[in-house]
């Protein structure tokens, strides 16, 4: 089939094969030329854009990826160092705990020894105080005995003087002696 295609004022006679393609795609020489110019300009524009925008963007992305990888490696190193520091810290903590226990046990031993020393010194001091008190009591006892002897001597002298003044018989002298002894008390003679 052949057909007539009207384009503007001119009539174009088409063969059957050309007509089908022209009707479907509306292809003519000018359209093909415009399309090819457009494709070429798009390729040039794409190449220009690739050179001006895409390559710098790719380089920026590549630098960013390298920086991220470096940051990841640094983070891994930092994590490894942190784990090592944590391990050292835990060891130091355990050492500090054992040192603290050792110091506490040493302090306890020293405190126990001081306690024992203080108790021993207190016992010794108490013993000295008791001995001093016993000595003082013995001295006081001796002093009192001496005073009593002096008093007995003076009483005896007074009695002797009275006996001489008054001639007494033996019964009166015995009564006077017994009365004097009762006044002084029996404990004085026993000590």
C-alpha positions in Angstrom: 0.0 0.0 0.0 1.2 3.3 -0.7 -0.1 6.4 0.9 0.2 10.1 0.8 1.4 11.9 3.7 0.8 15.6 4.0 3.5 17.7 5.6 2.8 21.3 5.5 1.9 22.2 1.9 3.9 19.5 0.2 2.8 16.0 -0.4 5.1 13.2 0.1 4.5 9.9 -1.6 5.5 7.0 0.7 6.1 3.4 0.0 4.5 0.9 2.1 7.5 0.1 4.2 8.5 3.7 4.8 4.9 4.6 5.7 4.6 2.2 8.6 7.9 3.4 10.1 7.1 7.0 9.6 3.7 6.7 11.1 4.9 4.8 14.1 8.0 6.9 14.9 7.3 9.9 12.7 10.8 9.7 11.4 12.1 11.9 8.8 15.6 13.3 8.1 15.2 16.4 10.2 14.0 14.4 13.2 16.9 11.9 12.9 19.3 14.8 12.6 17.8 16.6 15.6 17.8 13.4 17.6 21.5 12.6 16.7 22.5 16.2 17.6 20.7 15.9 20.9 22.4 12.6 21.6 25.8 14.0 20.8 25.2 17.1 22.9 24.0 14.8 25.8 27.1 12.7 25.5 29.3 15.9 25.5 27.3 17.2 28.4 27.6 13.9 30.2 31.3 13.8 29.6 31.7 17.4 30.7 29.5 16.8 33.8 31.5 13.7 34.5 34.7 15.6 34.3 33.5 18.6 36.2 31.1 17.0 38.7 31.2 13.3 38.8 35.0 12.8 39.0 35.4 15.3 41.9 32.4 13.8 43.6 33.9 10.3 43.1 37.2 11.5 44.5 35.4 13.1 47.4 33.5 9.9 48.1 36.8 7.9 47.7 38.5 10.2 50.2 35.6 10.0 52.5 35.7 6.1 52.3 39.4 6.2 53.0 38.9 8.5 55.9 36.1 6.3 57.3 38.3 3.2 56.9 41.1 5.0 58.7 38.7 6.1 61.4 37.6 2.5 61.7 41.2 1.3 61.9 41.9 4.0 64.5 38.8 3.0 66.4 40.0 -0.6 66.4 43.4 0.4 67.6 41.9 2.7 70.3 39.6 -0.2 71.3 42.6 -2.5 71.5 44.5 0.0 73.6 41.5 0.6 75.8 41.2 -3.1 76.4 44.9 -3.2 77.2 44.5 -0.3 79.6 41.5 -1.9 81.1 43.5 -5.1 81.6 46.3 -3.1 83.2 43.8 -1.2 85.3 42.2 -4.4 86.5 45.6 -5.8 87.4 46.5 -2.7 89.2 43.1 -2.7 91.1 43.7 -6.3 92.1 47.3 -5.4 93.2 45.9 -2.5 95.1 43.4 -4.7 96.8 46.1 -7.2 97.8 48.4 -4.4 98.9 45.6 -2.9 100.9 44.9 -6.3 102.5 48.6 -6.7 103.3 48.8 -3.2 104.8 45.7 -3.8 106.9 47.0 -7.1 108.1 50.4 -5.4 109.0 48.5 -2.6 110.7 46.4 -5.2 112.6 49.6 -7.0 113.7 51.2 -3.8 114.8 48.0 -2.7 116.7 47.9 -6.2 118.4 51.5 -5.9 119.4 51.0 -2.3 120.7 47.9 -3.5 122.6 50.0 -6.3 124.2 52.8 -3.9 125.0 50.4 -1.4 126.5 48.7 -4.1 128.6 52.1 -5.4 129.7 53.2 -1.9 130.6 50.0 -1.3 132.5 50.5 -4.6 134.5 54.1 -3.6 135.3 52.9 -0.1 136.3 50.1 -1.6 138.4 52.7 -4.0 140.0 55.0 -1.0 140.8 52.1 1.0 142.2 51.0 -2.0 144.4 54.6 -2.5 145.6 54.9 1.2 146.4 51.5 1.1 148.2 52.6 -2.0 150.1 55.9 -0.2 151.1 54.0 2.9 152.1 51.6 0.8 154.1 54.5 -1.0 155.8 56.2 2.3 156.5 52.9 3.7 157.8 52.4 0.6 159.9 56.0 0.9 161.3 55.4 4.6 162.0 52.2 3.9 163.8 53.8 1.1 165.8 56.7 3.5 166.7 54.1 6.1 167.8 52.3 3.4 169.8 55.5 2.3 171.4 56.3 5.9 172.2 52.7 6.3 173.7 53.1 3.0 175.6 56.4 4.2 176.9 54.9 7.5 178.0 51.9 5.8 179.5 54.2 3.3 181.2 56.3 6.3 182.5 53.2 8.0 183.7 52.0 4.8 185.4 55.4 4.3 186.9 55.3 7.9 188.1 51.9 7.4 189.6 52.9 4.1 191.2 55.9 5.8 192.7 53.7 8.6 194.0 51.2 6.4 195.4 52.3 3.3 196.9 50.0 0.8 195.5 49.6 -2.7 196.3 50.0 -5.4 193.7 46.2 -5.7 193.0 45.9 -1.9 192.3 48.9 -2.1 190.0 47.5 -5.0 188.1 44.1 -3.3 187.7 45.8 -0.1 186.5 47.9 -2.1 184.0 44.8 -4.0 182.7 42.8 -0.8 182.4 45.6 0.8 180.4 45.9 -2.2 178.1 42.1 -2.2 177.5 42.2 1.5 176.6 45.0 0.9 174.1 43.4 -2.3 172.7 44.8 -5.8 172.2 45.6 -5.3 168.5 48.3 -2.8 169.3 50.2 -5.5 171.3 49.6 -8.2 168.7 51.0 -6.2 165.8 
